[in-house]
Amino acid sequence: MGAFSIWHWLIVLAVVLVLFGGSGKISSLMGDVAKGIKSFKKGLQDEEEDVAQARKEIEDKASEAVKSAGEKTKS
């Protein structure tokens, strides 16, 4: 009961191989995560820029409508 069985050692070995084995699996995973975060942030910035541009277009159209309505009431 005090010692590990063969199954415990096999599981530990499998975990060690996954973490440290091969051609930098963890570093490549972290690189992929970083790329995902970067693209997510870029997507948020693009969306904010699109919203700001749409808001400006709406404000421009509204100011033009107010101007044209003012000119119609003067005539």
N, CA, C and O atoms as a Maestro MAE file, in Angstrom:
{
 s_m_m2io_version
 :::
 2.0.0
}

f_m_ct {
 s_m_title
 :::
 protein
 m_atom[300] {
  # First column is atom index #
  i_m_mmod_type
  r_m_x_coord
  r_m_y_coord
  r_m_z_coord
  i_m_residue_number
  s_m_chain_name
  s_m_pdb_residue_name
  s_m_pdb_atom_name
  i_m_atomic_number
  :::
  1 25 0.802 -1.191 0.000 1 A "MET " " N  " 7
  2 3 0.000 0.000 0.000 1 A "MET " " CA " 6
  3 2 0.852 1.265 0.000 1 A "MET " " C  " 6
  4 15 0.432 2.304 -0.509 1 A "MET " " O  " 8
  5 25 2.042 1.171 0.569 2 A "GLY " " N  " 7
  6 3 2.898 2.343 0.652 2 A "GLY " " CA " 6
  7 2 3.624 2.635 -0.645 2 A "GLY " " C  " 6
  8 15 3.981 3.786 -0.899 2 A "GLY " " O  " 8
  9 25 3.851 1.630 -1.471 3 A "ALA " " N  " 7
  10 3 4.600 1.835 -2.717 3 A "ALA " " CA " 6
  11 2 3.630 1.975 -3.882 3 A "ALA " " C  " 6
  12 15 2.470 1.568 -3.816 3 A "ALA " " O  " 8
  13 25 4.153 2.567 -4.949 4 A "PHE " " N  " 7
  14 3 3.342 2.701 -6.151 4 A "PHE " " CA " 6
  15 2 3.307 1.383 -6.903 4 A "PHE " " C  " 6
  16 15 4.283 0.633 -6.910 4 A "PHE " " O  " 8
  17 25 2.180 1.109 -7.533 5 A "SER " " N  " 7
  18 3 2.078 -0.095 -8.352 5 A "SER " " CA " 6
  19 2 2.615 0.204 -9.749 5 A "SER " " C  " 6
  20 15 2.981 1.342 -10.045 5 A "SER " " O  " 8
  21 25 2.661 -0.782 -10.581 6 A "ILE " " N  " 7
  22 3 3.153 -0.614 -11.946 6 A "ILE " " CA " 6
  23 2 2.271 0.361 -12.728 6 A "ILE " " C  " 6
  24 15 2.773 1.090 -13.583 6 A "ILE " " O  " 8
  25 25 0.971 0.384 -12.449 7 A "TRP " " N  " 7
  26 3 0.051 1.290 -13.155 7 A "TRP " " CA " 6
  27 2 0.327 2.742 -12.800 7 A "TRP " " C  " 6
  28 15 0.249 3.625 -13.655 7 A "TRP " " O  " 8
  29 25 0.648 2.983 -11.547 8 A "HIS " " N  " 7
  30 3 0.988 4.352 -11.146 8 A "HIS " " CA " 6
  31 2 2.235 4.830 -11.896 8 A "HIS " " C  " 6
  32 15 2.270 5.956 -12.390 8 A "HIS " " O  " 8
  33 25 3.268 3.963 -11.981 9 A "TRP " " N  " 7
  34 3 4.494 4.338 -12.670 9 A "TRP " " CA " 6
  35 2 4.254 4.528 -14.158 9 A "TRP " " C  " 6
  36 15 4.868 5.404 -14.766 9 A "TRP " " O  " 8
  37 25 3.384 3.736 -14.759 10 A "LEU " " N  " 7
  38 3 3.084 3.900 -16.182 10 A "LEU " " CA " 6
  39 2 2.368 5.225 -16.454 10 A "LEU " " C  " 6
  40 15 2.632 5.889 -17.456 10 A "LEU " " O  " 8
  41 25 1.478 5.593 -15.567 11 A "ILE " " N  " 7
  42 3 0.771 6.873 -15.725 11 A "ILE " " CA " 6
  43 2 1.739 8.029 -15.569 11 A "ILE " " C  " 6
  44 15 1.694 8.984 -16.345 11 A "ILE " " O  " 8
  45 25 2.617 7.956 -14.573 12 A "VAL " " N  " 7
  46 3 3.618 9.012 -14.372 12 A "VAL " " CA " 6
  47 2 4.533 9.100 -15.590 12 A "VAL " " C  " 6
  48 15 4.846 10.200 -16.047 12 A "VAL " " O  " 8
  49 25 4.959 7.971 -16.114 13 A "LEU " " N  " 7
  50 3 5.807 7.948 -17.301 13 A "LEU " " CA " 6
  51 2 5.090 8.571 -18.507 13 A "LEU " " C  " 6
  52 15 5.694 9.327 -19.268 13 A "LEU " " O  " 8
  53 25 3.830 8.259 -18.673 14 A "ALA " " N  " 7
  54 3 3.056 8.824 -19.790 14 A "ALA " " CA " 6
  55 2 2.954 10.335 -19.667 14 A "ALA " " C  " 6
  56 15 3.098 11.050 -20.659 14 A "ALA " " O  " 8
  57 25 2.706 10.826 -18.460 15 A "VAL " " N  " 7
  58 3 2.606 12.278 -18.241 15 A "VAL " " CA " 6
  59 2 3.940 12.949 -18.528 15 A "VAL " " C  " 6
  60 15 3.980 14.001 -19.166 15 A "VAL " " O  " 8
  61 25 5.032 12.350 -18.063 16 A "VAL " " N  " 7
  62 3 6.359 12.919 -18.302 16 A "VAL " " CA " 6
  63 2 6.666 12.940 -19.797 16 A "VAL " " C  " 6
  64 15 7.216 13.921 -20.297 16 A "VAL " " O  " 8
  65 25 6.321 11.882 -20.512 17 A "LEU " " N  " 7
  66 3 6.566 11.850 -21.953 17 A "LEU " " CA " 6
  67 2 5.743 12.902 -22.694 17 A "LEU " " C  " 6
  68 15 6.227 13.521 -23.642 17 A "LEU " " O  " 8
  69 25 4.516 13.098 -22.265 18 A "VAL " " N  " 7
  70 3 3.681 14.113 -22.920 18 A "VAL " " CA " 6
  71 2 4.240 15.508 -22.663 18 A "VAL " " C  " 6
  72 15 4.282 16.338 -23.571 18 A "VAL " " O  " 8
  73 25 4.667 15.768 -21.440 19 A "LEU " " N  " 7
  74 3 5.164 17.103 -21.098 19 A "LEU " " CA " 6
  75 2 6.535 17.391 -21.697 19 A "LEU " " C  " 6
  76 15 6.758 18.486 -22.214 19 A "LEU " " O  " 8
  77 25 7.455 16.436 -21.640 20 A "PHE " " N  " 7
  78 3 8.833 16.716 -22.009 20 A "PHE " " CA " 6
  79 2 9.316 15.966 -23.238 20 A "PHE " " C  " 6
  80 15 10.433 16.207 -23.698 20 A "PHE " " O  " 8
  81 25 8.531 15.090 -23.768 21 A "GLY " " N  " 7
  82 3 8.988 14.282 -24.879 21 A "GLY " " CA " 6
  83 2 8.826 14.966 -26.214 21 A "GLY " " C  " 6
  84 15 7.997 15.862 -26.371 21 A "GLY " " O  " 8
  85 25 9.610 14.547 -27.161 22 A "GLY " " N  " 7
  86 3 9.442 15.008 -28.530 22 A "GLY " " CA " 6
  87 2 9.965 16.403 -28.774 22 A "GLY " " C  " 6
  88 15 10.756 16.939 -27.998 22 A "GLY " " O  " 8
  89 25 9.517 16.967 -29.848 23 A "SER " " N  " 7
  90 3 10.048 18.241 -30.341 23 A "SER " " CA " 6
  91 2 9.318 19.431 -29.735 23 A "SER " " C  " 6
  92 15 8.637 20.161 -30.456 23 A "SER " " O  " 8
  93 25 9.439 19.638 -28.461 24 A "GLY " " N  " 7
  94 3 8.886 20.829 -27.824 24 A "GLY " " CA " 6
  95 2 7.384 20.931 -27.932 24 A "GLY " " C  " 6
  96 15 6.872 21.956 -28.382 24 A "GLY " " O  " 8
  97 25 6.674 19.918 -27.542 25 A "LYS " " N  " 7
  98 3 5.222 19.921 -27.681 25 A "LYS " " CA " 6
  99 2 4.581 21.039 -26.867 25 A "LYS " " C  " 6
  100 15 3.653 21.702 -27.330 25 A "LYS " " O  " 8
  101 25 5.083 21.242 -25.647 26 A "ILE " " N  " 7
  102 3 4.494 22.275 -24.794 26 A "ILE " " CA " 6
  103 2 4.750 23.662 -25.379 26 A "ILE " " C  " 6
  104 15 3.851 24.504 -25.396 26 A "ILE " " O  " 8
  105 25 5.978 23.907 -25.861 27 A "SER " " N  " 7
  106 3 6.265 25.227 -26.423 27 A "SER " " CA " 6
  107 2 5.441 25.478 -27.686 27 A "SER " " C  " 6
  108 15 5.009 26.605 -27.927 27 A "SER " " O  " 8
  109 25 5.222 24.448 -28.483 28 A "SER " " N  " 7
  110 3 4.394 24.645 -29.677 28 A "SER " " CA " 6
  111 2 2.935 24.873 -29.292 28 A "SER " " C  " 6
  112 15 2.239 25.658 -29.935 28 A "SER " " O  " 8
  113 25 2.474 24.198 -28.253 29 A "LEU " " N  " 7
  114 3 1.105 24.436 -27.775 29 A "LEU " " CA " 6
  115 2 0.950 25.862 -27.264 29 A "LEU " " C  " 6
  116 15 -0.044 26.528 -27.556 29 A "LEU " " O  " 8
  117 25 1.939 26.330 -26.496 30 A "MET " " N  " 7
  118 3 1.873 27.693 -25.965 30 A "MET " " CA " 6
  119 2 1.944 28.713 -27.103 30 A "MET " " C  " 6
  120 15 1.302 29.762 -27.042 30 A "MET " " O  " 8
  121 25 2.723 28.405 -28.134 31 A "GLY " " N  " 7
  122 3 2.777 29.287 -29.302 31 A "GLY " " CA " 6
  123 2 1.430 29.378 -29.990 31 A "GLY " " C  " 6
  124 15 1.011 30.456 -30.410 31 A "GLY " " O  " 8
  125 25 0.756 28.252 -30.105 32 A "ASP " " N  " 7
  126 3 -0.573 28.247 -30.719 32 A "ASP " " CA " 6
  127 2 -1.572 29.032 -29.874 32 A "ASP " " C  " 6
  128 15 -2.421 29.743 -30.411 32 A "ASP " " O  " 8
  129 25 -1.470 28.904 -28.560 33 A "VAL " " N  " 7
  130 3 -2.361 29.653 -27.669 33 A "VAL " " CA " 6
  131 2 -2.100 31.148 -27.820 33 A "VAL " " C  " 6
  132 15 -3.036 31.946 -27.878 33 A "VAL " " O  " 8
  133 25 -0.817 31.524 -27.883 34 A "ALA " " N  " 7
  134 3 -0.475 32.944 -28.038 34 A "ALA " " CA " 6
  135 2 -1.002 33.493 -29.365 34 A "ALA " " C  " 6
  136 15 -1.509 34.614 -29.413 34 A "ALA " " O  " 8
  137 25 -0.887 32.720 -30.427 35 A "LYS " " N  " 7
  138 3 -1.408 33.166 -31.727 35 A "LYS " " CA " 6
  139 2 -2.922 33.346 -31.665 35 A "LYS " " C  " 6
  140 15 -3.463 34.292 -32.237 35 A "LYS " " O  " 8
  141 25 -3.601 32.440 -30.973 36 A "GLY " " N  " 7
  142 3 -5.048 32.563 -30.824 36 A "GLY " " CA " 6
  143 2 -5.444 33.808 -30.064 36 A "GLY " " C  " 6
  144 15 -6.402 34.488 -30.434 36 A "GLY " " O  " 8
  145 25 -4.713 34.114 -29.002 37 A "ILE " " N  " 7
  146 3 -5.010 35.317 -28.210 37 A "ILE " " CA " 6
  147 2 -4.767 36.569 -29.044 37 A "ILE " " C  " 6
  148 15 -5.561 37.509 -29.004 37 A "ILE " " O  " 8
  149 25 -3.661 36.582 -29.806 38 A "LYS " " N  " 7
  150 3 -3.368 37.745 -30.652 38 A "LYS " " CA " 6
  151 2 -4.469 37.969 -31.685 38 A "LYS " " C  " 6
  152 15 -4.920 39.096 -31.889 38 A "LYS " " O  " 8
  153 25 -4.897 36.885 -32.334 39 A "SER " " N  " 7
  154 3 -5.938 37.048 -33.352 39 A "SER " " CA " 6
  155 2 -7.269 37.465 -32.725 39 A "SER " " C  " 6
  156 15 -8.042 38.197 -33.343 39 A "SER " " O  " 8
  157 25 -7.537 37.007 -31.511 40 A "PHE " " N  " 7
  158 3 -8.748 37.422 -30.812 40 A "PHE " " CA " 6
  159 2 -8.712 38.918 -30.509 40 A "PHE " " C  " 6
  160 15 -9.697 39.624 -30.725 40 A "PHE " " O  " 8
  161 25 -7.571 39.401 -30.006 41 A "LYS " " N  " 7
  162 3 -7.445 40.831 -29.717 41 A "LYS " " CA " 6
  163 2 -7.544 41.665 -30.980 41 A "LYS " " C  " 6
  164 15 -8.157 42.733 -30.980 41 A "LYS " " O  " 8
  165 25 -6.938 41.177 -32.064 42 A "LYS " " N  " 7
  166 3 -7.024 41.903 -33.333 42 A "LYS " " CA " 6
  167 2 -8.463 41.964 -33.823 42 A "LYS " " C  " 6
  168 15 -8.909 42.989 -34.338 42 A "LYS " " O  " 8
  169 25 -9.184 40.867 -33.663 43 A "GLY " " N  " 7
  170 3 -10.596 40.850 -34.050 43 A "GLY " " CA " 6
  171 2 -11.417 41.845 -33.253 43 A "GLY " " C  " 6
  172 15 -12.314 42.489 -33.796 43 A "GLY " " O  " 8
  173 25 -11.114 41.974 -31.965 44 A "LEU " " N  " 7
  174 3 -11.821 42.954 -31.141 44 A "LEU " " CA " 6
  175 2 -11.512 44.371 -31.601 44 A "LEU " " C  " 6
  176 15 -12.411 45.211 -31.659 44 A "LEU " " O  " 8
  177 25 -10.246 44.649 -31.932 45 A "GLN " " N  " 7
  178 3 -9.885 45.985 -32.397 45 A "GLN " " CA " 6
  179 2 -10.570 46.298 -33.719 45 A "GLN " " C  " 6
  180 15 -11.083 47.400 -33.913 45 A "GLN " " O  " 8
  181 25 -10.577 45.331 -34.623 46 A "ASP " " N  " 7
  182 3 -11.234 45.544 -35.915 46 A "ASP " " CA " 6
  183 2 -12.713 45.835 -35.725 46 A "ASP " " C  " 6
  184 15 -13.274 46.699 -36.399 46 A "ASP " " O  " 8
  185 25 -13.341 45.118 -34.813 47 A "GLU " " N  " 7
  186 3 -14.767 45.331 -34.559 47 A "GLU " " CA " 6
  187 2 -15.010 46.718 -33.981 47 A "GLU " " C  " 6
  188 15 -15.971 47.387 -34.362 47 A "GLU " " O  " 8
  189 25 -14.145 47.160 -33.060 48 A "GLU " " N  " 7
  190 3 -14.302 48.493 -32.482 48 A "GLU " " CA " 6
  191 2 -14.140 49.568 -33.545 48 A "GLU " " C  " 6
  192 15 -14.863 50.564 -33.539 48 A "GLU " " O  " 8
  193 25 -13.182 49.369 -34.469 49 A "GLU " " N  " 7
  194 3 -12.989 50.334 -35.548 49 A "GLU " " CA " 6
  195 2 -14.206 50.367 -36.464 49 A "GLU " " C  " 6
  196 15 -14.620 51.440 -36.902 49 A "GLU " " O  " 8
  197 25 -14.774 49.220 -36.755 50 A "ASP " " N  " 7
  198 3 -15.968 49.160 -37.604 50 A "ASP " " CA " 6
  199 2 -17.138 49.877 -36.942 50 A "ASP " " C  " 6
  200 15 -17.887 50.594 -37.604 50 A "ASP " " O  " 8
  201 25 -17.293 49.683 -35.638 51 A "VAL " " N  " 7
  202 3 -18.383 50.341 -34.909 51 A "VAL " " CA " 6
  203 2 -18.169 51.849 -34.910 51 A "VAL " " C  " 6
  204 15 -19.125 52.603 -35.093 51 A "VAL " " O  " 8
  205 25 -16.930 52.302 -34.709 52 A "ALA " " N  " 7
  206 3 -16.646 53.741 -34.701 52 A "ALA " " CA " 6
  207 2 -16.911 54.344 -36.075 52 A "ALA " " C  " 6
  208 15 -17.450 55.446 -36.175 52 A "ALA " " O  " 8
  209 25 -16.538 53.635 -37.125 53 A "GLN " " N  " 7
  210 3 -16.774 54.137 -38.474 53 A "GLN " " CA " 6
  211 2 -18.274 54.211 -38.774 53 A "GLN " " C  " 6
  212 15 -18.740 55.189 -39.359 53 A "GLN " " O  " 8
  213 25 -19.017 53.199 -38.382 54 A "ALA " " N  " 7
  214 3 -20.463 53.206 -38.609 54 A "ALA " " CA " 6
  215 2 -21.126 54.331 -37.827 54 A "ALA " " C  " 6
  216 15 -22.040 54.985 -38.329 54 A "ALA " " O  " 8
  217 25 -20.663 54.562 -36.586 55 A "ARG " " N  " 7
  218 3 -21.226 55.641 -35.770 55 A "ARG " " CA " 6
  219 2 -20.974 56.991 -36.430 55 A "ARG " " C  " 6
  220 15 -21.853 57.853 -36.440 55 A "ARG " " O  " 8
  221 25 -19.758 57.179 -36.988 56 A "LYS " " N  " 7
  222 3 -19.432 58.441 -37.653 56 A "LYS " " CA " 6
  223 2 -20.314 58.637 -38.883 56 A "LYS " " C  " 6
  224 15 -20.796 59.744 -39.125 56 A "LYS " " O  " 8
  225 25 -20.531 57.580 -39.658 57 A "GLU " " N  " 7
  226 3 -21.382 57.684 -40.837 57 A "GLU " " CA " 6
  227 2 -22.810 58.043 -40.453 57 A "GLU " " C  " 6
  228 15 -23.447 58.851 -41.130 57 A "GLU " " O  " 8
  229 25 -23.314 57.462 -39.393 58 A "ILE " " N  " 7
  230 3 -24.676 57.765 -38.935 58 A "ILE " " CA " 6
  231 2 -24.774 59.214 -38.476 58 A "ILE " " C  " 6
  232 15 -25.748 59.903 -38.781 58 A "ILE " " O  " 8
  233 25 -23.757 59.676 -37.739 59 A "GLU " " N  " 7
  234 3 -23.772 61.065 -37.269 59 A "GLU " " CA " 6
  235 2 -23.709 62.035 -38.443 59 A "GLU " " C  " 6
  236 15 -24.373 63.071 -38.428 59 A "GLU " " O  " 8
  237 25 -22.907 61.703 -39.468 60 A "ASP " " N  " 7
  238 3 -22.821 62.564 -40.651 60 A "ASP " " CA " 6
  239 2 -24.163 62.637 -41.372 60 A "ASP " " C  " 6
  240 15 -24.603 63.716 -41.768 60 A "ASP " " O  " 8
  241 25 -24.802 61.499 -41.537 61 A "LYS " " N  " 7
  242 3 -26.112 61.486 -42.202 61 A "LYS " " CA " 6
  243 2 -27.156 62.243 -41.391 61 A "LYS " " C  " 6
  244 15 -28.006 62.939 -41.947 61 A "LYS " " O  " 8
  245 25 -27.082 62.100 -40.075 62 A "ALA " " N  " 7
  246 3 -28.042 62.806 -39.221 62 A "ALA " " CA " 6
  247 2 -27.827 64.309 -39.307 62 A "ALA " " C  " 6
  248 15 -28.796 65.065 -39.369 62 A "ALA " " O  " 8
  249 25 -26.583 64.752 -39.313 63 A "SER " " N  " 7
  250 3 -26.337 66.199 -39.397 63 A "SER " " CA " 6
  251 2 -26.764 66.739 -40.758 63 A "SER " " C  " 6
  252 15 -27.271 67.857 -40.846 63 A "SER " " O  " 8
  253 25 -26.567 65.959 -41.819 64 A "GLU " " N  " 7
  254 3 -27.039 66.380 -43.142 64 A "GLU " " CA " 6
  255 2 -28.560 66.475 -43.167 64 A "GLU " " C  " 6
  256 15 -29.115 67.397 -43.763 64 A "GLU " " O  " 8
  257 25 -29.230 65.533 -42.527 65 A "ALA " " N  " 7
  258 3 -30.692 65.552 -42.493 65 A "ALA " " CA " 6
  259 2 -31.195 66.764 -41.722 65 A "ALA " " C  " 6
  260 15 -32.178 67.392 -42.116 65 A "ALA " " O  " 8
  261 25 -30.523 67.093 -40.623 66 A "VAL " " N  " 7
  262 3 -30.924 68.267 -39.843 66 A "VAL " " CA " 6
  263 2 -30.720 69.532 -40.662 66 A "VAL " " C  " 6
  264 15 -31.568 70.425 -40.642 66 A "VAL " " O  " 8
  265 25 -29.599 69.621 -41.386 67 A "LYS " " N  " 7
  266 3 -29.334 70.799 -42.214 67 A "LYS " " CA " 6
  267 2 -30.379 70.939 -43.315 67 A "LYS " " C  " 6
  268 15 -30.893 72.031 -43.558 67 A "LYS " " O  " 8
  269 25 -30.689 69.832 -43.976 68 A "SER " " N  " 7
  270 3 -31.659 69.909 -45.071 68 A "SER " " CA " 6
  271 2 -33.057 70.225 -44.543 68 A "SER " " C  " 6
  272 15 -33.834 70.911 -45.207 68 A "SER " " O  " 8
  273 25 -33.378 69.721 -43.345 69 A "ALA " " N  " 7
  274 3 -34.682 70.034 -42.756 69 A "ALA " " CA " 6
  275 2 -34.743 71.514 -42.388 69 A "ALA " " C  " 6
  276 15 -35.790 72.144 -42.530 69 A "ALA " " O  " 8
  277 25 -33.628 72.073 -41.916 70 A "GLY " " N  " 7
  278 3 -33.584 73.498 -41.576 70 A "GLY " " CA " 6
  279 2 -33.730 74.368 -42.802 70 A "GLY " " C  " 6
  280 15 -34.375 75.415 -42.748 70 A "GLY " " O  " 8
  281 25 -33.135 73.947 -43.916 71 A "GLU " " N  " 7
  282 3 -33.249 74.711 -45.146 71 A "GLU " " CA " 6
  283 2 -34.675 74.665 -45.705 71 A "GLU " " C  " 6
  284 15 -35.147 75.640 -46.289 71 A "GLU " " O  " 8
  285 25 -35.349 73.546 -45.525 72 A "LYS " " N  " 7
  286 3 -36.715 73.408 -46.034 72 A "LYS " " CA " 6
  287 2 -37.660 74.308 -45.240 72 A "LYS " " C  " 6
  288 15 -38.598 74.866 -45.809 72 A "LYS " " O  " 8
  289 25 -37.429 74.457 -43.943 73 A "THR " " N  " 7
  290 3 -38.317 75.302 -43.142 73 A "THR " " CA " 6
  291 2 -38.090 76.777 -43.423 73 A "THR " " C  " 6
  292 15 -39.006 77.579 -43.242 73 A "THR " " O  " 8
  293 25 -36.889 77.158 -43.863 74 A "LYS " " N  " 7
  294 3 -36.597 78.558 -44.177 74 A "LYS " " CA " 6
  295 2 -37.265 78.971 -45.486 74 A "LYS " " C  " 6
  296 15 -37.608 80.140 -45.661 74 A "LYS " " O  " 8
  297 25 -37.453 78.021 -46.409 75 A "SER " " N  " 7
  298 3 -37.994 78.411 -47.712 75 A "SER " " CA " 6
  299 2 -39.472 78.490 -47.725 75 A "SER " " C  " 6
  300 15 -40.064 78.807 -48.757 75 A "SER " " O  " 8
  :::
 }
 m_bond[299] {
  # First column is bond index #
  i_m_from
  i_m_to
  i_m_order
  :::
  1 1 2 1
  2 2 3 1
  3 3 4 2
  4 3 5 1
  5 5 6 1
  6 6 7 1
  7 7 8 2
  8 7 9 1
  9 9 10 1
  10 10 11 1
  11 11 12 2
  12 11 13 1
  13 13 14 1
  14 14 15 1
  15 15 16 2
  16 15 17 1
  17 17 18 1
  18 18 19 1
  19 19 20 2
  20 19 21 1
  21 21 22 1
  22 22 23 1
  23 23 24 2
  24 23 25 1
  25 25 26 1
  26 26 27 1
  27 27 28 2
  28 27 29 1
  29 29 30 1
  30 30 31 1
  31 31 32 2
  32 31 33 1
  33 33 34 1
  34 34 35 1
  35 35 36 2
  36 35 37 1
  37 37 38 1
  38 38 39 1
  39 39 40 2
  40 39 41 1
  41 41 42 1
  42 42 43 1
  43 43 44 2
  44 43 45 1
  45 45 46 1
  46 46 47 1
  47 47 48 2
  48 47 49 1
  49 49 50 1
  50 50 51 1
  51 51 52 2
  52 51 53 1
  53 53 54 1
  54 54 55 1
  55 55 56 2
  56 55 57 1
  57 57 58 1
  58 58 59 1
  59 59 60 2
  60 59 61 1
  61 61 62 1
  62 62 63 1
  63 63 64 2
  64 63 65 1
  65 65 66 1
  66 66 67 1
  67 67 68 2
  68 67 69 1
  69 69 70 1
  70 70 71 1
  71 71 72 2
  72 71 73 1
  73 73 74 1
  74 74 75 1
  75 75 76 2
  76 75 77 1
  77 77 78 1
  78 78 79 1
  79 79 80 2
  80 79 81 1
  81 81 82 1
  82 82 83 1
  83 83 84 2
  84 83 85 1
  85 85 86 1
  86 86 87 1
  87 87 88 2
  88 87 89 1
  89 89 90 1
  90 90 91 1
  91 91 92 2
  92 91 93 1
  93 93 94 1
  94 94 95 1
  95 95 96 2
  96 95 97 1
  97 97 98 1
  98 98 99 1
  99 99 100 2
  100 99 101 1
  101 101 102 1
  102 102 103 1
  103 103 104 2
  104 103 105 1
  105 105 106 1
  106 106 107 1
  107 107 108 2
  108 107 109 1
  109 109 110 1
  110 110 111 1
  111 111 112 2
  112 111 113 1
  113 113 114 1
  114 114 115 1
  115 115 116 2
  116 115 117 1
  117 117 118 1
  118 118 119 1
  119 119 120 2
  120 119 121 1
  121 121 122 1
  122 122 123 1
  123 123 124 2
  124 123 125 1
  125 125 126 1
  126 126 127 1
  127 127 128 2
  128 127 129 1
  129 129 130 1
  130 130 131 1
  131 131 132 2
  132 131 133 1
  133 133 134 1
  134 134 135 1
  135 135 136 2
  136 135 137 1
  137 137 138 1
  138 138 139 1
  139 139 140 2
  140 139 141 1
  141 141 142 1
  142 142 143 1
  143 143 144 2
  144 143 145 1
  145 145 146 1
  146 146 147 1
  147 147 148 2
  148 147 149 1
  149 149 150 1
  150 150 151 1
  151 151 152 2
  152 151 153 1
  153 153 154 1
  154 154 155 1
  155 155 156 2
  156 155 157 1
  157 157 158 1
  158 158 159 1
  159 159 160 2
  160 159 161 1
  161 161 162 1
  162 162 163 1
  163 163 164 2
  164 163 165 1
  165 165 166 1
  166 166 167 1
  167 167 168 2
  168 167 169 1
  169 169 170 1
  170 170 171 1
  171 171 172 2
  172 171 173 1
  173 173 174 1
  174 174 175 1
  175 175 176 2
  176 175 177 1
  177 177 178 1
  178 178 179 1
  179 179 180 2
  180 179 181 1
  181 181 182 1
  182 182 183 1
  183 183 184 2
  184 183 185 1
  185 185 186 1
  186 186 187 1
  187 187 188 2
  188 187 189 1
  189 189 190 1
  190 190 191 1
  191 191 192 2
  192 191 193 1
  193 193 194 1
  194 194 195 1
  195 195 196 2
  196 195 197 1
  197 197 198 1
  198 198 199 1
  199 199 200 2
  200 199 201 1
  201 201 202 1
  202 202 203 1
  203 203 204 2
  204 203 205 1
  205 205 206 1
  206 206 207 1
  207 207 208 2
  208 207 209 1
  209 209 210 1
  210 210 211 1
  211 211 212 2
  212 211 213 1
  213 213 214 1
  214 214 215 1
  215 215 216 2
  216 215 217 1
  217 217 218 1
  218 218 219 1
  219 219 220 2
  220 219 221 1
  221 221 222 1
  222 222 223 1
  223 223 224 2
  224 223 225 1
  225 225 226 1
  226 226 227 1
  227 227 228 2
  228 227 229 1
  229 229 230 1
  230 230 231 1
  231 231 232 2
  232 231 233 1
  233 233 234 1
  234 234 235 1
  235 235 236 2
  236 235 237 1
  237 237 238 1
  238 238 239 1
  239 239 240 2
  240 239 241 1
  241 241 242 1
  242 242 243 1
  243 243 244 2
  244 243 245 1
  245 245 246 1
  246 246 247 1
  247 247 248 2
  248 247 249 1
  249 249 250 1
  250 250 251 1
  251 251 252 2
  252 251 253 1
  253 253 254 1
  254 254 255 1
  255 255 256 2
  256 255 257 1
  257 257 258 1
  258 258 259 1
  259 259 260 2
  260 259 261 1
  261 261 262 1
  262 262 263 1
  263 263 264 2
  264 263 265 1
  265 265 266 1
  266 266 267 1
  267 267 268 2
  268 267 269 1
  269 269 270 1
  270 270 271 1
  271 271 272 2
  272 271 273 1
  273 273 274 1
  274 274 275 1
  275 275 276 2
  276 275 277 1
  277 277 278 1
  278 278 279 1
  279 279 280 2
  280 279 281 1
  281 281 282 1
  282 282 283 1
  283 283 284 2
  284 283 285 1
  285 285 286 1
  286 286 287 1
  287 287 288 2
  288 287 289 1
  289 289 290 1
  290 290 291 1
  291 291 292 2
  292 291 293 1
  293 293 294 1
  294 294 295 1
  295 295 296 2
  296 295 297 1
  297 297 298 1
  298 298 299 1
  299 299 300 2
  :::
 }
}
